[in-house]
Amino acid sequence: MRHFTNVKDLGDLKQAVAEALEVKANRYNYQHLGQNKTMLLIFFNSSLRTRLSTQKAAMNLGMNTMVLDITQGAWKLETERGVVMDGDKPEHLFEAVPVMGCYCDVIGVRAFARFENKEEDYNEMILNQFIQLSGKPVVSMEACTGHPLQSFADLITIEEYKSKERPKVVLTWAPHPRALPQAVPNSFADFMNETDYDFVITHPEGYELDPRFVRGAKVEYDQKKAFEGADFIYAKNWAAFTDPNYGQILSKDRNWTVGVEQMALTNDAHFMHCLPVRRNMIVTDDVIEGPRSIVIPEAANREISAQVVIKRILEGI
């Protein structure tokens, strides 16, 4: 593996999950791979789980780690070519990225969608500049259109908790006070569509995701109908994707908040969320604190998904 940006980079998912479970049981067995190597983690946006889990995963593999927050303690970076740099950004990615590449062996990048230009967001301008200019393997720690480390952890978690070979997995939109990117639902759909699960996406009309991620998944606009018989409920908010409403909030309908009433329609489903979660907007206290909530084991698996990815990259260096 050279770079990690989407589900296809993992190859066979059953093999990837098996490797993840082996790594989870023996997470310090591969420290020789990272000896005298350094991973640089670049954050254009805030992070808790991604920062800690990726840094811990690299350390498990014997790597040195460096963390750079672009918004704190670093020069503001220009990303557009052809811009007259007479504003508040004194350095361009075209110079900064190759310099960063000089100091490390692997780079992790976190850069969210800005909702200013859909084409730029969905062309992954910043992530691709790191891939093109750094000369080093690049791991997406959440980009504009995807969060594959999260979705790989989600898959590992479902495999650990499923009680039947083909569970019903439902991705449900839920209300939020801010406009959030489509990265997590895009990646979750991307991963689920590569499994043989019974996968359903439910959301209000107007919140359709990019068809390249939805692919053959069933889309149901009635949340309660979608929840019937579900084994896993994955709740997440996202802003509108379809033009002319890209990046906008179309609804804050609290009827879509995942509560006890909706969960009662399921097959005693496990509740999942990538965190952080807005309680009583996305999910009620009773559900997220309930015995079928697996948001903490799901978050713990972020370390494992990152470690498998970094391990594979190190094996290819």
Secondary structure as GFF3:
##gff-version 3
##sequence-region A 1 317
A	DSSP	three_ten_helix	7	10	.	.	.	ID=ss1
A	DSSP	alpha_helix	13	25	.	.	.	ID=ss2
A	DSSP	three_ten_helix	31	34	.	.	.	ID=ss3
A	DSSP	beta_strand	38	43	.	.	.	ID=ss4
A	DSSP	alpha_helix	49	60	.	.	.	ID=ss5
A	DSSP	beta_strand	64	69	.	.	.	ID=ss6
A	DSSP	beta_strand	77	78	.	.	.	ID=ss7
A	DSSP	beta_strand	91	92	.	.	.	ID=ss8
A	DSSP	alpha_helix	93	102	.	.	.	ID=ss9
A	DSSP	beta_strand	106	110	.	.	.	ID=ss10
A	DSSP	alpha_helix	118	122	.	.	.	ID=ss11
A	DSSP	alpha_helix	125	133	.	.	.	ID=ss12
A	DSSP	beta_strand	138	140	.	.	.	ID=ss13
A	DSSP	alpha_helix	148	161	.	.	.	ID=ss14
A	DSSP	beta_strand	168	173	.	.	.	ID=ss15
A	DSSP	alpha_helix	183	192	.	.	.	ID=ss16
A	DSSP	beta_strand	198	202	.	.	.	ID=ss17
A	DSSP	alpha_helix	211	214	.	.	.	ID=ss18
A	DSSP	beta_strand	218	220	.	.	.	ID=ss19
A	DSSP	alpha_helix	223	227	.	.	.	ID=ss20
A	DSSP	beta_strand	232	236	.	.	.	ID=ss21
A	DSSP	three_ten_helix	254	256	.	.	.	ID=ss22
A	DSSP	alpha_helix	260	263	.	.	.	ID=ss23
A	DSSP	beta_strand	270	272	.	.	.	ID=ss24
A	DSSP	alpha_helix	285	288	.	.	.	ID=ss25
A	DSSP	alpha_helix	295	316	.	.	.	ID=ss26
###
